[in-house]
Amino acid sequence: MSLKNAKPWSITARLTLLYIVSASVILLAIVWYLHQTLAETLAQDNRQFLLKEIQLLRTVLLEQPPNLERLADEQSEGMDLPVGRYYSRILDESGRSLSETPGMETLPTATQFPVVTENAIAQKIADGRTLMLMTARSKTAPQQTIQIALDISHEAALLAKYRRNLIGALFFGLLFSTLTAIFVARRGLSPVAEMTRHIEGISAAQLDEQLDPAATPKELSNLAAAFNAMLLRLSKSFAQLNQFSADLAHELRTPINNLMGETEVALSKPRNADEYREILESNLEEYGRLSRTVEILLFLARAENTGIPLRTTRLDGRAELEAVCSYHEALAEEKGVRLVCQGQGVLYADAQLLKRVLSNLLLNAVQHTPHGGEIRLSLDSADDGSASVSVQDTGCGIATEHLPKLFDRFYRVDPARSEEGTGLGLAIVKSIMDLHGGSVAITSEPNRGTVVTLYFTAK
């Protein structure tokens, strides 16, 4: 199995591993420190002992003439020490032994001792003993060489036992750390398990069953709040979907019922060609209404999924407003409504979609503006390249409670006037503005008129 397809570790396993690694590093550091401290302490004590003995032997060698008897006595004092024996050898300039303690012949030869230095070295000999060796010069003329060895086998055995005890303590410490890590990780992640059980019980019919961020640990409170926000969005989406399904069924039911009714009437008795033609023309109107509804729904679906490519260009805002007014001028004159364009500037938008937005707003305004009214299209361009376009009418206005829902699909202020449109015009406007990264706002006052403002961002 490749690493890419390998199943990721659980959080419990990761936390346990991190805890074990941390505990291992800490315990190893402690074990190393304790061992090194003891070893260094013993080595320092032994070195100080050897230096002291060397100083005594130097003092004896300074006597003139050399007192070999006292030298032998001084050397023999280390034969029966309670902590271990030490041996010494005195060599003349030619390397011949002048005096040495008994048993020195079993130790390393004179040439195997370290060179003259104040540092001692530890060496294990053939019989299994461990010795600390040091070589020094006397302060006489001619100089003699002092070779001294301390049997530290008991200390080596002590250190070996100490190491075994430390390794055992390390093993049991790691075992305890592992068990503790598993317990702590599982106990620490228990709120996650509780959240999981709560979430598993939430269905589409229980989207109000939210988590309580105050009852969760601080690290999970943001997650709980984000999950609750997601539930609110899902609940809103489900409500909108249910409402959309009901509205869509209602919108399609009316033309379908009309088609079925007219067809049944047409088939109820024989009719002449003119009557059939009239029925077909009526059916064609209903087909057109169905087609427009489906086309708009497809457009909205594509817009919400960013399936509509934008061809954003730099447009002359005043020219675009006048083009839309010119296209709808005949309809406005028929209803006795005056169209006015004002403002100068540029804006960045898709030309075709801009025309569609302005046409929808202008048709709504013409439809709800009485004879003798006025519709004003205004353009305001800012220095940073952003722009706003407002469509203001002097129509009947809209009550405040309806304003938040005006951009919902199939929403109508007066449901009884459903034949005047599909209820999707403002939904299209909002979708197109979202595609442009802009926004739309609407204000209205009953019996005074309505103002819809489009906000376009800079390039």
C-alpha positions in Angstrom: 0.0 0.0 0.0 1.4 3.4 -0.9 1.8 6.1 1.7 -0.7 8.3 -0.2 -3.4 5.7 0.3 -2.4 4.8 3.9 -5.0 5.4 6.5 -4.0 8.4 8.7 -3.3 7.9 12.3 -6.0 8.7 14.9 -5.6 11.7 17.1 -5.3 9.4 20.1 -2.4 7.5 18.5 -0.7 10.7 17.5 -1.0 12.2 21.0 0.1 9.0 22.6 3.2 8.8 20.3 4.1 12.5 21.0 3.7 11.9 24.7 5.9 8.8 24.6 8.5 10.5 22.5 8.6 13.5 24.9 8.7 11.3 28.0 11.5 9.2 26.4 13.6 12.2 25.7 13.1 13.6 29.2 13.8 10.2 30.9 16.8 9.6 28.7 18.2 13.0 29.5 17.7 12.4 33.3 19.2 8.9 33.1 22.2 10.2 31.1 22.7 13.1 33.5 22.5 10.9 36.7 25.0 8.4 35.2 27.4 11.0 33.9 27.2 12.9 37.2 28.1 9.8 39.2 30.8 8.7 36.8 32.4 12.2 36.7 32.3 12.4 40.5 34.0 9.1 41.0 36.6 9.9 38.2 37.3 13.3 39.8 37.8 11.8 43.2 40.1 9.1 41.8 42.1 11.7 39.9 42.5 13.9 43.0 43.6 10.8 44.9 46.2 10.0 42.3 47.5 13.6 42.1 47.8 13.5 45.9 49.9 10.3 45.8 52.0 11.6 43.0 52.7 14.8 45.1 53.8 12.6 48.1 56.1 10.5 45.9 57.6 13.8 44.5 58.2 15.0 48.0 60.1 11.8 48.9 62.1 11.9 45.7 63.3 15.5 46.5 65.2 14.2 49.5 69.0 14.1 49.0 70.1 11.5 48.9 66.9 9.7 47.8 65.4 7.7 50.7 64.5 4.5 49.0 63.3 2.9 52.2 60.8 5.7 52.9 59.8 5.6 49.2 59.0 1.9 49.5 57.0 2.5 52.6 55.0 5.3 50.9 54.3 3.0 47.9 53.2 0.1 50.1 50.5 2.3 51.9 48.2 1.8 48.9 48.2 -2.0 48.9 45.3 -2.5 51.3 43.0 0.5 50.8 39.3 -0.3 51.5 38.2 1.2 48.3 40.8 -0.4 46.0 44.5 -0.8 45.7 46.9 1.5 43.9 50.3 0.7 42.5 53.2 2.8 41.6 56.5 2.6 39.8 59.5 4.9 39.7 61.7 4.9 36.6 65.0 6.6 36.0 65.9 8.6 32.9 66.8 5.4 31.0 63.5 3.8 31.8 64.9 1.4 34.4 62.7 0.7 37.4 64.1 2.1 40.6 61.2 1.1 42.8 57.8 -0.4 42.4 55.0 -1.9 44.5 54.4 -5.7 44.5 52.0 -6.8 41.8 53.1 -4.1 39.4 54.5 -6.7 37.1 50.9 -7.9 36.3 49.9 -4.4 35.2 50.7 -2.7 31.9 54.4 -2.3 31.2 56.1 1.0 31.5 55.7 1.7 27.8 52.0 1.0 27.9 51.3 3.7 30.4 50.0 7.0 29.0 52.4 9.8 28.3 53.2 12.4 31.0 49.9 14.3 31.6 47.7 15.4 34.4 44.8 13.5 33.0 44.2 9.9 34.0 42.9 7.2 31.7 40.9 4.1 32.6 42.0 0.8 31.1 40.7 -2.8 31.5 43.5 -5.4 31.8 43.6 -9.1 30.9 42.5 -10.4 34.3 39.3 -8.3 34.1 40.3 -5.6 36.5 39.8 -1.9 35.6 42.6 0.5 36.4 43.1 4.2 36.3 46.5 5.0 35.0 48.5 8.3 35.3 52.1 9.3 34.5 54.0 12.2 35.9 57.6 13.6 36.3 59.5 14.2 39.5 60.9 17.6 40.3 64.4 16.3 40.8 67.4 16.6 38.6 67.8 14.2 36.9 64.0 13.7 36.5 62.4 10.4 37.3 59.2 9.1 35.9 56.3 8.3 38.2 53.7 5.8 37.0 50.8 5.1 39.2 47.7 2.9 38.8 44.5 2.8 40.9 42.4 -0.3 40.9 38.8 1.0 40.2 37.2 -2.4 39.5 34.7 -1.9 42.4 33.7 1.5 41.0 33.3 0.0 37.5 31.1 -2.7 39.0 29.1 0.0 40.8 28.6 2.0 37.6 27.5 -1.1 35.7 25.0 -1.9 38.4 23.8 1.7 38.4 23.4 1.6 34.7 21.3 -1.6 34.9 19.1 0.0 37.5 18.7 3.2 35.4 17.8 1.1 32.3 15.2 -0.8 34.4 13.8 2.5 35.7 13.8 3.8 32.2 11.9 0.8 30.9 9.2 0.9 33.6 9.0 4.7 33.2 8.3 4.4 29.5 5.8 1.7 30.2 4.0 3.8 32.7 4.2 6.8 30.4 2.7 4.8 27.5 -0.3 3.7 29.7 -0.7 7.2 31.1 -0.5 8.7 27.5 -3.3 6.4 26.3 -5.5 7.2 29.3 -4.9 11.0 29.1 -5.4 11.1 25.3 -8.7 9.2 25.4 -9.9 11.2 28.4 -8.9 14.4 26.8 -10.7 13.5 23.5 -13.8 12.4 25.3 -15.6 15.7 24.4 -14.9 15.0 20.7 -16.6 11.6 21.1 -19.6 13.3 22.8 -19.8 15.8 20.0 -19.7 13.0 17.5 -22.6 11.1 19.2 -24.6 14.3 19.3 -23.9 15.1 15.6 -24.8 11.5 14.6 -28.2 12.0 16.0 -28.9 15.1 13.9 -31.0 14.5 10.7 -32.6 16.8 8.2 -35.7 17.1 10.4 -33.6 18.0 13.5 -31.4 20.8 12.3 -32.3 22.8 15.4 -30.4 20.3 17.6 -27.3 22.5 18.0 -24.2 22.0 20.1 -23.6 24.1 23.2 -20.2 25.9 22.8 -20.2 26.9 26.4 -20.3 23.2 27.5 -17.3 22.2 25.3 -13.6 22.8 26.0 -12.1 26.1 24.8 -10.3 24.3 22.0 -13.6 22.9 20.6 -15.8 25.9 21.2 -14.9 27.5 17.9 -15.6 24.1 16.1 -19.0 23.9 17.9 -19.8 27.4 16.9 -18.8 26.8 13.3 -20.9 23.6 13.2 -23.9 25.5 14.6 -23.5 28.2 11.9 -23.3 25.4 9.3 -26.6 23.9 10.7 -28.2 27.4 10.5 -27.1 27.7 6.9 -28.4 24.2 6.1 -31.7 24.9 7.9 -32.1 28.1 5.9 -31.2 26.3 2.7 -33.7 23.5 3.4 -36.4 26.0 4.2 -35.7 27.9 1.0 -35.6 24.6 -1.0 -38.9 23.5 0.4 -40.4 26.9 -0.3 -38.9 26.9 -3.8 -40.3 23.5 -4.5 -43.7 24.5 -3.3 -43.6 27.8 -5.3 -42.3 26.0 -8.4 -45.1 23.4 -8.2 -47.6 26.3 -7.9 -46.1 28.2 -10.8 -46.1 25.1 -13.0 -49.5 23.9 -11.9 -51.3 27.0 -13.1 -50.2 26.9 -16.8 -50.5 23.1 -16.9 -54.0 23.2 -15.5 -54.8 25.9 -18.0 -53.5 23.7 -20.8 -55.3 20.6 -19.6 -58.6 22.5 -19.1 -58.5 24.1 -22.6 -57.6 20.8 -24.2 -60.4 19.0 -22.4 -62.9 21.7 -23.5 -61.5 21.5 -27.1 -62.1 17.7 -27.1 -65.5 17.9 -25.5 -67.2 18.4 -28.8 -66.3 18.9 -32.5 -65.1 22.4 -33.4 -64.3 24.4 -36.5 -60.7 25.4 -37.6 -61.0 28.9 -36.1 -61.9 27.6 -32.7 -59.0 25.1 -32.7 -56.7 27.9 -33.8 -57.8 30.1 -31.0 -57.2 27.2 -28.5 -53.8 26.5 -29.9 -52.8 30.2 -29.7 -53.9 30.2 -26.0 -51.9 27.1 -25.4 -48.9 28.6 -27.1 -49.1 31.5 -24.6 -49.0 29.1 -21.7 -46.1 27.2 -23.4 -44.2 30.4 -23.6 -44.8 31.1 -20.0 -43.6 27.7 -19.0 -40.5 28.1 -21.3 -39.6 31.5 -19.8 -39.9 30.1 -16.3 -37.7 27.1 -17.1 -35.2 29.3 -18.9 -35.0 31.6 -15.9 -34.6 28.7 -13.4 -31.7 27.3 -15.5 -30.1 30.7 -15.6 -30.3 31.0 -11.8 -29.0 27.5 -11.3 -26.0 28.2 -13.6 -25.4 31.6 -11.9 -25.3 30.1 -8.5 -22.8 27.5 -9.6 -20.7 30.1 -11.4 -21.4 28.3 -14.7 -21.8 31.6 -16.5 -18.6 33.1 -17.9 -18.3 36.8 -17.4 -17.0 39.1 -20.2 -16.2 42.1 -18.0 -15.3 45.2 -20.0 -15.0 48.9 -19.5 -18.4 50.3 -20.3 -19.7 53.9 -20.9 -22.3 53.9 -18.1 -24.4 56.7 -19.6 -24.6 55.0 -23.0 -25.7 51.8 -21.4 -28.5 53.5 -19.5 -29.7 55.4 -22.6 -29.7 52.2 -24.6 -31.9 50.4 -22.1 -34.3 53.4 -21.9 -34.5 53.6 -25.7 -35.4 49.9 -25.9 -38.3 50.3 -23.4 -39.4 53.8 -24.4 -42.4 52.6 -26.4 -43.7 50.6 -23.4 -43.2 53.6 -21.1 -45.0 56.0 -23.5 -47.9 53.6 -23.8 -48.3 53.7 -20.0 -47.7 57.4 -19.8 -44.4 57.1 -17.8 -41.4 59.4 -18.4 -37.9 57.9 -18.5 -35.0 60.0 -17.4 -31.2 59.2 -17.5 -28.7 61.2 -15.6 -25.0 60.9 -14.5 -21.7 60.2 -16.3 -19.0 57.7 -15.7 -17.7 54.2 -16.5 -18.3 50.9 -14.9 -16.8 47.4 -15.3 -19.4 44.7 -16.1 -20.6 42.2 -18.6 -22.6 44.2 -21.2 -25.3 41.6 -21.9 -25.9 40.8 -18.2 -25.9 44.5 -17.4 -28.7 45.1 -20.0 -30.6 42.2 -18.5 -30.4 43.6 -15.0 -31.5 47.1 -16.0 -34.3 45.7 -18.2 -35.7 43.7 -15.3 -35.6 46.7 -13.0 -37.0 49.0 -15.6 -39.9 46.7 -16.5 -40.8 46.3 -12.8 -40.7 50.1 -12.4 -42.9 50.7 -15.5 -45.4 48.1 -14.3 -45.8 49.7 -10.9 -45.6 53.3 -11.8 -49.0 55.1 -12.5 -49.8 57.2 -15.5 -47.9 60.5 -15.4 -45.2 59.1 -13.2 -41.4 59.2 -13.7 -38.6 56.6 -13.7 -35.1 58.0 -13.2 -31.9 56.0 -14.0 -28.9 57.5 -12.3 -25.2 56.7 -12.6 -22.5 57.6 -10.0 -18.9 56.7 -10.7 -16.2 56.9 -8.0 -12.4 57.7 -8.5 -11.4 54.1 -7.6 -13.3 52.6 -10.5 -16.4 51.5 -8.6 -19.8 52.7 -9.7 -23.4 52.6 -8.6 -26.6 52.6 -10.8 -30.0 53.4 -9.2 -33.4 53.0 -10.7 -36.0 55.2 -9.0 -39.7 55.3 -9.7 -42.7 57.2 -8.3 -44.9 54.2 -8.1 -47.0 52.7 -5.3 -44.0 51.7 -3.2 -43.5 48.5 -1.1 -44.3 47.9 2.6 -41.3 47.5 4.8 -42.1 43.9 5.8 -41.8 42.8 2.2 -38.3 44.3 1.5 -36.1 41.4 2.9 -38.0 38.9 0.8 -38.1 40.7 -2.5 -35.0 38.9 -3.9 -36.4 35.4 -3.1 -37.6 33.3 -6.0 -41.3 33.4 -6.8 -41.9 36.0 -4.1 -44.6 38.5 -4.9 -45.9 41.3 -2.8 -49.4 40.7 -4.2 -49.8 37.0 -5.0 -53.2 37.7 -6.6 -51.3 39.4 -9.5 -49.2 36.4 -10.5 -50.2 36.8 -14.1 -48.1 39.9 -14.3 -44.8 38.0 -14.0 -42.9 35.0 -12.8 -41.6 36.4 -9.5 -38.1 35.7 -10.6 -37.0 39.2 -11.9 -35.3 40.5 -8.7 -33.8 37.0 -8.1 -32.1 37.3 -11.5 -30.9 40.8 -10.6 -29.3 39.6 -7.3 -27.6 36.5 -9.0 -26.1 38.7 -11.7 -24.8 41.2 -9.2 -23.3 38.3 -7.2 -21.6 37.1 -10.3 -20.0 40.5 -10.7 -18.9 40.6 -7.0 -21.2 43.5 -6.4 -24.4 44.0 -4.4 -27.9 45.3 -4.7 -30.0 47.3 -2.2 -33.6 48.4 -2.3 -35.4 51.1 -0.4 -39.1 51.9 -0.7 -41.8 54.0 0.9 -45.5 53.2 0.3 -47.2 55.8 -2.1 -43.8 57.5 -2.6 -41.9 55.1 -4.8 -39.0 52.6 -4.8 -35.2 52.9 -5.3 -33.1 50.0 -6.4 -29.3 50.6 -6.3 -26.7 48.4 -8.0 -23.1 48.6 -6.7 -20.4 47.6 -9.1 -16.8 47.0 -7.8 -13.7 48.4 -9.4 -11.9 46.4 -12.1 
